[in-house]
Amino acid sequence: MRALFATLLVLAGVAGAEAQTRWLVVSAGTAPGSTDALRNVERALAEQGVDVVRGDGAGATLEAQLSAPYVPPPEALVSRLGVVTEQVLGDVARGNEQEAIDAAQPVLEAIEPHLAGLGREERSANDVGNLCYYVVRALLQKQDVGAARRQLDICLRLAPGFAPSERLHPPSVRDFKAERGSEGLSVLAVRVIQGEGCQVRVQGRVVGSGSRVRLRVPPGPYAVQVECEGRAGRLHQVQVSGNEPSRIDVDATLDTALRTDGAVRLVYPDGPTMERRRDLHLQRIARVLGARRLLVRNEGAWNAYDVEAGALTPLAAPLGTAATSQPQAQRVAFVALGRRDPSLPPEDAEVDAGRLWIAGMMVTAVGLAGNIAGWIWRGKMRDDESAFDELGDFSGMYLSIRQDLDRSTNVAYGLGIASAGVLTIGIPMLLPRREGTPWWSWILGAAGAGMTAYGVVALVKGLDRRCLGMEGSSLQMECPERADPAVLSPLLLGYGVPLLLSPFVYLIRNDQPPRTNVGLDVGPGRAALTISGSF
């Protein structure tokens, strides 16, 4: 009893550890994976009591902690920015400084989440820089140097690298910016991985290219992008502090491949890039999401990995299925978890079916051997009958041939009866498992019915027509008919009866192989061990 209790405790501990292991379902290949398939597998894992990161939640976490997709700014905001910039310029030129400040500040606050998009286009990028420096001009005209310095730092953050033009900005603003120097500025260092020839953008503006880019900026939030081959890179949010340099590593291939729209997917431009970078990307994504197990779909094949050891360790053999339906997704989940799908015949049943087939082969072989021997002895019996018929009178050979005839008849008859019984047992054991009653079993049944009917008729004809032996001391024999029909009957029944039973075997069996299933269901605050079977 104690041993059983200890075993149950161990099983519960293992199940609890499995329930605490976080899984992530992700697609990684050269073609976009089906989002529906990923979600189906997520649901199947959750039904097994597994802690699985949902695709929409995983995407939101990656966008917040790793990178977010580039989204163009709203057209209405771009238009509003242009209109307000012209308006503020007029207010500042006419000496309406406070009106200019009041009009500009709400727009500067509204554009901050969209700087990566506004900074990409020359016109909107210039509008951002000009509007901000118009506020600096207004504050200088109001003789508020402290506020102007703070606003200048905001301009350096919103529009890094922007240079006020002589046409739109007076020397007082340009000189004020030049006098700012580097005091209080921090270093933003960007290292580009696998991005040869790519441009680095900060707040949407190109600030450099190559594998390493450094620039001095005021403290605050920044949106960093690495743009390769003219494609807008994902947004990396960096908080620059004033104490020490802020460094960020941007993997250009990960930015190009990563998609977080409802599910986590990695879509690579070609196979070599995928083989070279996929494992590192999956490990990084798993670390960000706190996942210890990965279920990865690649071109329709599913692979389960352990990422705890700093590398992808396969947990199960690849499984090829689309997982477009929930039963397929459940099969993927069972294989990944190392559990057997209850909807499949258990291995024990498959082994038992194989053993039953082998036993049927052996029994049928014995029956066929006996039946063939019966046919051989029947042939000997017919030879003895021919020899007996050739005797013209009673002679010394009469008794000898008569004894041979009786012996061969009895042996053939006995072999026929024995083989009929053995074949009736063995042949049904060889019938394959099929759902319902297959059509061809009725053909076998019809053939068996014909042979059985003929065998029964032969049996009736031959019951009282065998040579019965000598009567008293007389040598006269009663052999009005041959014994062949009675001997032929069991030989035919040995084939006919098992064939006749074929459809009835399927009707009785109804394709319900013996099975035993064991399932373990673990969830928050619960654990259940289920044993089921059909016999």
C-alpha positions as CSV (number, residue, x, y, z in Angstrom):
1,M,0.0,0.0,0.0
2,R,2.8,2.4,0.9
3,A,4.6,1.6,-2.4
4,L,1.4,2.3,-4.3
5,F,1.0,5.6,-2.5
6,A,4.6,6.6,-3.2
7,T,4.2,5.7,-6.8
8,L,1.1,7.9,-7.1
9,L,2.9,10.8,-5.4
10,V,5.8,10.5,-7.9
11,L,3.3,10.5,-10.8
12,A,1.5,13.5,-9.4
13,G,4.8,15.3,-9.0
14,V,5.8,14.6,-12.6
15,A,2.4,15.7,-13.8
16,G,2.6,18.8,-11.8
17,A,6.0,19.6,-13.2
18,E,4.7,19.1,-16.7
19,A,1.7,21.4,-16.0
20,Q,4.1,24.1,-14.9
21,T,6.2,23.8,-18.1
22,R,5.2,26.5,-20.4
23,W,4.8,25.6,-24.1
24,L,4.9,27.9,-27.1
25,V,3.4,26.9,-30.5
26,V,5.2,28.6,-33.4
27,S,5.6,28.4,-37.1
28,A,9.1,28.6,-38.7
29,G,9.7,28.0,-42.4
30,T,10.0,29.7,-45.8
31,A,6.3,30.0,-46.2
32,P,3.7,31.6,-43.8
33,G,2.2,28.9,-41.5
34,S,-1.5,28.6,-41.0
35,T,-2.6,30.7,-38.0
36,D,-5.6,28.4,-37.6
37,A,-3.4,25.3,-37.3
38,L,-1.3,27.0,-34.6
39,R,-4.4,27.9,-32.6
40,N,-5.9,24.4,-33.0
41,V,-2.7,22.9,-31.5
42,E,-2.7,25.5,-28.7
43,R,-6.3,24.5,-27.8
44,A,-5.3,20.8,-27.9
45,L,-2.4,21.4,-25.5
46,A,-4.6,23.5,-23.2
47,E,-7.1,20.6,-23.1
48,Q,-4.4,18.4,-21.8
49,G,-3.8,20.7,-18.8
50,V,-0.6,22.2,-20.3
51,D,0.5,25.8,-19.7
52,V,0.6,27.1,-23.2
53,V,1.3,30.7,-24.4
54,R,-1.6,31.8,-26.5
55,G,-0.7,33.2,-29.9
56,D,-2.4,36.6,-29.5
57,G,-0.9,37.1,-26.0
58,A,2.6,35.9,-27.2
59,G,2.4,38.4,-30.1
60,A,1.5,41.3,-27.8
61,T,4.4,40.3,-25.4
62,L,6.9,40.1,-28.2
63,E,5.8,43.5,-29.6
64,A,6.2,45.1,-26.2
65,Q,9.5,43.5,-25.1
66,L,11.2,42.7,-28.4
67,S,9.9,44.5,-31.5
68,A,6.7,45.7,-33.0
69,P,5.7,45.7,-36.7
70,Y,6.0,49.0,-38.5
71,V,2.6,50.7,-39.0
72,P,2.3,53.8,-41.3
73,P,1.0,57.0,-39.6
74,P,-2.6,57.9,-40.1
75,E,-3.2,60.2,-43.1
76,A,-5.3,62.5,-40.9
77,L,-2.4,63.0,-38.5
78,V,0.0,63.7,-41.4
79,S,-2.4,66.3,-42.8
80,R,-2.9,67.9,-39.4
81,L,0.8,68.1,-38.8
82,G,1.3,70.0,-42.0
83,V,-1.5,72.5,-41.4
84,V,-0.5,73.2,-37.8
85,T,3.2,73.7,-38.8
86,E,2.2,76.4,-41.3
87,Q,-0.1,78.0,-38.7
88,V,2.6,78.1,-35.9
89,L,5.1,79.6,-38.3
90,G,2.7,82.4,-39.0
91,D,2.0,83.0,-35.3
92,V,5.7,83.1,-34.4
93,A,6.4,85.5,-37.2
94,R,3.6,87.9,-36.1
95,G,4.8,87.7,-32.5
96,N,1.9,85.6,-31.2
97,E,4.3,83.3,-29.2
98,Q,1.8,81.9,-26.8
99,E,-0.8,81.1,-29.5
100,A,2.0,79.3,-31.4
101,I,3.0,77.3,-28.3
102,D,-0.6,76.4,-27.5
103,A,-1.2,75.2,-31.0
104,A,2.0,73.2,-31.4
105,Q,2.2,71.3,-28.0
106,P,-0.9,69.0,-28.6
107,V,0.3,68.1,-32.0
108,L,3.8,67.3,-30.8
109,E,2.3,65.0,-28.1
110,A,0.0,63.3,-30.7
111,I,2.8,62.6,-33.2
112,E,5.2,61.0,-30.7
113,P,3.9,57.4,-31.1
114,H,4.1,57.8,-34.9
115,L,7.6,59.2,-35.2
116,A,8.9,56.1,-37.0
117,G,6.4,56.6,-39.8
118,L,6.5,60.4,-39.9
119,G,10.3,60.4,-40.0
120,R,10.5,58.2,-43.1
121,E,8.9,60.7,-45.5
122,E,10.9,63.9,-46.2
123,R,7.9,66.3,-45.9
124,S,6.5,64.9,-42.7
125,A,9.9,64.6,-41.2
126,N,10.7,68.2,-41.9
127,D,7.3,69.2,-40.5
128,V,8.2,67.4,-37.2
129,G,11.5,69.2,-36.9
130,N,10.3,72.6,-38.0
131,L,7.2,72.6,-35.7
132,C,9.4,71.7,-32.7
133,Y,12.0,74.4,-33.4
134,Y,9.2,76.9,-34.0
135,V,8.3,76.4,-30.3
136,V,12.0,76.9,-29.4
137,R,11.9,80.2,-31.3
138,A,8.7,81.2,-29.5
139,L,10.2,80.6,-26.1
140,L,13.4,82.5,-27.0
141,Q,11.2,85.4,-28.2
142,K,9.5,85.3,-24.8
143,Q,13.0,85.4,-23.1
144,D,12.3,82.0,-21.4
145,V,15.7,80.5,-22.0
146,G,15.2,77.6,-19.5
147,A,12.0,76.4,-21.2
148,A,13.7,76.9,-24.6
149,R,16.6,74.6,-23.5
150,R,14.1,71.9,-22.4
151,Q,12.2,72.3,-25.6
152,L,15.5,72.0,-27.6
153,D,16.2,68.6,-25.9
154,I,12.7,67.5,-26.9
155,C,13.5,68.5,-30.5
156,L,16.8,66.6,-30.5
157,R,14.9,63.5,-29.3
158,L,11.9,63.9,-31.7
159,A,14.0,64.7,-34.7
160,P,17.6,63.4,-34.3
161,G,19.9,64.8,-36.9
162,F,17.5,67.5,-38.0
163,A,19.3,70.8,-38.9
164,P,17.1,74.0,-38.9
165,S,17.3,75.7,-42.2
166,E,18.3,79.3,-42.7
167,R,15.1,80.0,-44.7
168,L,12.7,79.0,-41.9
169,H,14.7,79.6,-38.7
170,P,16.5,82.7,-37.6
171,P,20.2,82.7,-36.5
172,S,19.1,82.9,-32.9
173,V,17.5,79.4,-33.1
174,R,20.4,78.0,-35.0
175,D,23.0,79.5,-32.7
176,F,21.1,78.3,-29.7
177,K,21.2,74.7,-31.0
178,A,24.9,75.0,-31.7
179,E,25.6,76.3,-28.3
180,R,23.8,73.3,-26.7
181,G,26.9,71.1,-27.2
182,S,26.9,67.6,-25.9
183,E,26.5,68.3,-22.2
184,G,23.8,66.0,-20.7
185,L,23.5,63.9,-23.8
186,S,23.7,60.1,-23.7
187,V,25.0,57.5,-26.2
188,L,22.6,55.3,-28.2
189,A,24.6,52.4,-29.7
190,V,23.0,50.1,-32.2
191,R,24.6,46.9,-33.3
192,V,23.2,45.3,-36.4
193,I,23.4,41.5,-36.7
194,Q,23.2,39.8,-40.1
195,G,22.4,43.1,-41.7
196,E,25.2,44.0,-44.1
197,G,24.3,47.1,-46.1
198,C,21.3,47.9,-44.0
199,Q,20.3,51.4,-42.8
200,V,19.7,52.3,-39.2
201,R,16.8,54.6,-38.5
202,V,16.0,56.3,-35.2
203,Q,12.6,58.0,-34.9
204,G,12.2,57.1,-38.6
205,R,15.3,59.1,-39.7
206,V,18.4,57.5,-41.3
207,V,21.2,58.0,-38.8
208,G,23.8,55.7,-40.3
209,S,24.5,52.3,-41.8
210,G,26.7,49.3,-41.2
211,S,27.1,46.9,-38.3
212,R,27.6,49.6,-35.6
213,V,26.0,53.0,-35.3
214,R,26.4,55.5,-32.4
215,L,24.8,58.8,-31.8
216,R,24.4,61.2,-28.9
217,V,20.9,62.0,-27.9
218,P,19.0,63.4,-24.9
219,P,17.5,60.9,-22.5
220,G,14.1,59.5,-23.4
221,P,12.3,56.9,-25.5
222,Y,13.4,56.1,-29.0
223,A,12.2,53.9,-31.8
224,V,15.0,52.1,-33.6
225,Q,14.7,50.3,-37.0
226,V,17.0,48.4,-39.2
227,E,15.9,48.7,-42.8
228,C,17.2,46.2,-45.4
229,E,16.4,46.2,-49.1
230,G,14.0,49.1,-48.7
231,R,11.7,47.2,-46.3
232,A,10.6,49.0,-43.2
233,G,12.1,47.2,-40.2
234,R,10.3,46.4,-37.0
235,L,10.3,48.9,-34.2
236,H,12.6,48.4,-31.2
237,Q,11.7,50.7,-28.3
238,V,14.8,51.9,-26.4
239,Q,14.8,53.9,-23.2
240,V,17.9,56.0,-23.2
241,S,19.1,57.1,-19.7
242,G,21.5,59.9,-18.9
243,N,23.9,57.7,-16.8
244,E,25.4,55.2,-19.2
245,P,25.3,54.3,-22.9
246,S,22.2,52.5,-24.1
247,R,23.0,49.5,-26.3
248,I,20.6,47.5,-28.5
249,D,21.3,44.5,-30.7
250,V,19.0,44.2,-33.8
251,D,19.0,40.9,-35.7
252,A,18.0,41.9,-39.2
253,T,17.0,38.4,-40.2
254,L,14.8,38.1,-37.2
255,D,13.2,41.4,-37.9
256,T,12.5,40.3,-41.5
257,A,11.1,36.9,-40.5
258,L,9.1,37.6,-37.3
259,R,5.3,38.0,-37.6
260,T,3.1,38.6,-34.6
261,D,-0.3,39.0,-36.1
262,G,-2.4,36.7,-34.0
263,A,0.3,34.0,-33.7
264,V,4.1,33.8,-33.6
265,R,5.5,32.9,-37.0
266,L,8.9,33.1,-38.6
267,V,8.9,33.4,-42.4
268,Y,12.4,33.3,-43.9
269,P,13.4,34.4,-47.4
270,D,15.2,31.1,-48.2
271,G,16.2,27.8,-46.8
272,P,19.8,28.5,-46.0
273,T,18.9,31.6,-44.0
274,M,16.4,29.6,-42.1
275,E,18.8,26.7,-41.3
276,R,21.5,29.2,-40.2
277,R,19.4,31.5,-37.9
278,R,16.2,29.6,-37.0
279,D,17.4,27.9,-33.8
280,L,18.8,31.1,-32.4
281,H,15.7,33.0,-33.1
282,L,13.5,30.4,-31.5
283,Q,15.6,30.4,-28.4
284,R,15.4,34.2,-28.1
285,I,11.7,34.2,-28.6
286,A,11.3,31.4,-26.0
287,R,13.4,33.4,-23.5
288,V,11.3,36.5,-24.0
289,L,8.0,34.6,-23.4
290,G,9.3,32.4,-20.6
291,A,8.7,29.2,-22.6
292,R,10.6,26.0,-21.8
293,R,9.1,23.8,-24.6
294,L,8.5,24.7,-28.2
295,L,6.2,23.0,-30.7
296,V,7.4,24.2,-34.1
297,R,5.6,23.8,-37.4
298,N,7.7,23.8,-40.6
299,E,6.2,23.0,-44.0
300,G,3.4,20.9,-42.4
301,A,5.7,18.9,-40.1
302,W,5.6,19.4,-36.3
303,N,8.7,19.1,-34.1
304,A,8.8,19.4,-30.3
305,Y,11.9,20.9,-28.6
306,D,13.3,21.5,-25.1
307,V,15.0,24.9,-24.9
308,E,16.2,24.7,-21.3
309,A,19.8,23.5,-22.1
310,G,20.6,26.6,-24.2
311,A,19.9,24.6,-27.4
312,L,17.0,23.0,-29.2
313,T,16.8,19.4,-28.0
314,P,14.2,17.3,-29.9
315,L,11.6,15.7,-27.7
316,A,9.7,13.6,-30.2
317,A,10.0,12.4,-33.8
318,P,8.6,14.8,-36.4
319,L,4.9,14.4,-37.1
320,G,3.5,15.3,-40.5
321,T,0.0,16.6,-40.4
322,A,-1.8,19.8,-41.3
323,A,-3.6,20.2,-38.0
324,T,-6.3,22.0,-39.8
325,S,-8.9,20.0,-37.8
326,Q,-9.1,19.6,-34.0
327,P,-8.5,15.8,-34.1
328,Q,-5.3,16.3,-36.1
329,A,-4.3,19.0,-33.6
330,Q,-5.0,16.7,-30.7
331,R,-2.8,14.1,-32.3
332,V,0.1,16.6,-32.6
333,A,-0.4,17.5,-28.9
334,F,-0.3,13.9,-27.8
335,V,2.9,13.2,-29.7
336,A,4.6,16.3,-28.4
337,L,3.7,15.4,-24.8
338,G,4.8,11.8,-25.3
339,R,1.3,10.5,-24.7
340,R,-0.6,8.0,-26.8
341,D,-3.6,9.2,-28.7
342,P,-6.6,7.4,-27.2
343,S,-8.4,7.5,-30.5
344,L,-5.8,5.2,-32.0
345,P,-5.7,1.4,-31.3
346,P,-3.3,0.8,-28.3
347,E,0.0,-0.8,-29.0
348,D,-1.1,-3.8,-26.9
349,A,-4.1,-4.4,-29.1
350,E,-1.9,-4.2,-32.2
351,V,0.5,-6.7,-30.7
352,D,-2.4,-9.0,-29.7
353,A,-3.8,-8.7,-33.2
354,G,-0.5,-9.7,-34.7
355,R,-0.3,-12.7,-32.3
356,L,-3.8,-13.7,-33.2
357,W,-3.0,-13.6,-36.9
358,I,0.1,-15.8,-36.3
359,A,-1.9,-18.2,-34.3
360,G,-4.6,-18.3,-37.1
361,M,-1.9,-19.0,-39.6
362,M,-0.6,-21.9,-37.5
363,V,-4.1,-23.4,-36.9
364,T,-5.1,-22.9,-40.5
365,A,-1.9,-24.6,-41.7
366,V,-2.6,-27.6,-39.5
367,G,-6.2,-27.7,-40.9
368,L,-5.0,-27.5,-44.5
369,A,-2.4,-30.2,-43.9
370,G,-5.1,-32.5,-42.5
371,N,-7.5,-31.7,-45.3
372,I,-4.9,-32.3,-48.0
373,A,-4.0,-35.6,-46.3
374,G,-7.7,-36.4,-46.3
375,W,-7.9,-35.8,-50.1
376,I,-4.8,-38.0,-50.5
377,W,-6.4,-40.9,-48.5
378,R,-9.6,-40.4,-50.5
379,G,-7.7,-41.0,-53.6
380,K,-6.2,-44.1,-52.1
381,M,-9.7,-45.2,-51.1
382,R,-10.9,-44.8,-54.7
383,D,-7.9,-46.9,-55.9
384,D,-8.9,-49.6,-53.4
385,E,-12.5,-49.5,-54.6
386,S,-11.3,-50.0,-58.2
387,A,-9.1,-53.0,-57.2
388,F,-12.0,-54.4,-55.2
389,D,-14.3,-54.1,-58.2
390,E,-11.9,-56.0,-60.4
391,L,-12.2,-59.1,-58.2
392,G,-14.4,-61.6,-60.1
393,D,-14.8,-64.0,-57.2
394,F,-13.9,-64.4,-53.6
395,S,-10.2,-65.1,-53.4
396,G,-7.3,-64.7,-51.0
397,M,-6.9,-61.1,-52.0
398,Y,-10.5,-60.3,-51.2
399,L,-10.1,-59.8,-47.5
400,S,-6.8,-58.0,-47.9
401,I,-8.1,-55.4,-50.4
402,R,-11.3,-55.1,-48.4
403,Q,-9.3,-54.3,-45.3
404,D,-7.3,-51.7,-47.2
405,L,-10.5,-50.2,-48.5
406,D,-12.0,-49.9,-45.0
407,R,-8.8,-48.5,-43.5
408,S,-8.3,-45.8,-46.2
409,T,-12.0,-44.9,-46.0
410,N,-11.9,-44.5,-42.3
411,V,-8.6,-42.5,-42.4
412,A,-10.0,-40.2,-45.1
413,Y,-13.2,-39.7,-43.2
414,G,-11.5,-39.0,-39.9
415,L,-9.0,-36.5,-41.5
416,G,-11.9,-34.8,-43.2
417,I,-13.9,-34.4,-39.9
418,A,-10.8,-33.2,-38.0
419,S,-9.6,-30.8,-40.6
420,A,-13.1,-29.3,-41.0
421,G,-13.1,-28.5,-37.3
422,V,-9.6,-27.0,-37.3
423,L,-10.2,-24.9,-40.4
424,T,-13.5,-23.6,-38.9
425,I,-11.4,-22.3,-36.0
426,G,-8.4,-21.0,-37.9
427,I,-9.7,-19.2,-41.0
428,P,-11.9,-16.7,-39.0
429,M,-8.7,-15.8,-37.1
430,L,-7.1,-14.7,-40.3
431,L,-9.9,-12.3,-41.3
432,P,-8.5,-8.7,-41.3
433,R,-10.0,-5.9,-39.1
434,R,-12.5,-3.9,-41.1
435,E,-15.1,-1.3,-40.2
436,G,-18.6,-2.9,-40.4
437,T,-19.1,-5.9,-42.7
438,P,-17.0,-5.6,-45.9
439,W,-18.8,-6.5,-49.2
440,W,-16.3,-9.2,-50.1
441,S,-17.1,-11.2,-46.9
442,W,-20.6,-11.8,-48.4
443,I,-19.0,-13.3,-51.5
444,L,-17.0,-15.6,-49.3
445,G,-20.1,-16.4,-47.4
446,A,-22.0,-17.3,-50.6
447,A,-19.2,-19.5,-51.8
448,G,-19.0,-21.2,-48.4
449,A,-22.8,-21.7,-48.5
450,G,-22.6,-23.5,-51.8
451,M,-19.8,-25.8,-50.6
452,T,-21.5,-26.4,-47.3
453,A,-24.8,-27.3,-49.0
454,Y,-23.0,-29.7,-51.4
455,G,-21.2,-31.3,-48.4
456,V,-24.4,-31.8,-46.4
457,V,-26.1,-33.4,-49.4
458,A,-23.1,-35.7,-49.9
459,L,-23.2,-36.6,-46.1
460,V,-26.9,-37.5,-46.3
461,K,-26.3,-39.7,-49.4
462,G,-23.4,-41.5,-47.9
463,L,-24.6,-42.2,-44.4
464,D,-25.9,-45.8,-44.9
465,R,-24.0,-46.6,-48.1
466,R,-20.6,-47.7,-46.9
467,C,-19.4,-51.3,-47.0
468,L,-20.5,-52.6,-43.6
469,G,-18.2,-55.6,-43.4
470,M,-18.8,-59.4,-43.4
471,E,-22.1,-60.9,-42.1
472,G,-21.5,-64.0,-39.9
473,S,-19.4,-66.6,-41.6
474,S,-20.6,-65.7,-45.1
475,L,-18.1,-63.9,-47.4
476,Q,-20.9,-62.1,-49.2
477,M,-20.5,-58.3,-48.8
478,E,-23.0,-55.4,-49.0
479,C,-21.5,-52.6,-51.1
480,P,-24.4,-51.4,-53.2
481,E,-22.9,-47.8,-53.5
482,R,-19.5,-46.3,-53.1
483,A,-18.4,-44.7,-49.7
484,D,-17.1,-41.7,-51.6
485,P,-20.0,-39.2,-50.8
486,A,-19.7,-39.8,-47.1
487,V,-15.9,-39.2,-47.3
488,L,-16.2,-36.2,-49.6
489,S,-18.6,-34.4,-47.2
490,P,-16.2,-33.4,-44.3
491,L,-13.5,-32.5,-46.8
492,L,-15.9,-30.0,-48.4
493,L,-17.3,-28.8,-45.1
494,G,-13.8,-28.0,-44.0
495,Y,-13.7,-25.2,-46.6
496,G,-17.4,-24.3,-46.7
497,V,-18.2,-23.7,-43.1
498,P,-15.4,-21.2,-42.3
499,L,-16.2,-19.3,-45.6
500,L,-19.9,-19.3,-44.7
501,L,-19.1,-17.8,-41.3
502,S,-17.0,-14.9,-42.7
503,P,-19.7,-12.2,-42.8
504,F,-21.1,-13.4,-39.5
505,V,-17.7,-13.0,-37.9
506,Y,-17.7,-9.3,-39.0
507,L,-21.2,-8.8,-37.7
508,I,-20.4,-10.2,-34.3
509,R,-17.0,-8.6,-34.1
510,N,-18.2,-5.2,-35.4
511,D,-14.5,-4.0,-35.7
512,Q,-14.1,-3.4,-32.0
513,P,-10.6,-4.5,-31.2
514,P,-9.7,-5.0,-27.5
515,R,-8.1,-1.8,-26.2
516,T,-7.0,-0.3,-22.9
517,N,-6.4,3.4,-22.6
518,V,-4.7,5.3,-19.7
519,G,-5.0,9.0,-19.5
520,L,-3.6,11.6,-17.1
521,D,-5.4,15.0,-16.9
522,V,-3.6,17.7,-14.8
523,G,-4.8,21.2,-14.4
524,P,-4.9,24.0,-11.9
525,G,-5.9,22.4,-8.6
526,R,-6.8,19.1,-10.1
527,A,-5.3,15.8,-11.2
528,A,-7.1,12.8,-12.6
529,L,-6.0,9.3,-13.7
530,T,-8.4,7.7,-16.2
531,I,-8.3,4.1,-17.3
532,S,-10.8,2.9,-19.9
533,G,-11.1,0.0,-22.3
534,S,-13.3,-2.2,-24.4
535,F,-13.1,-5.9,-24.5
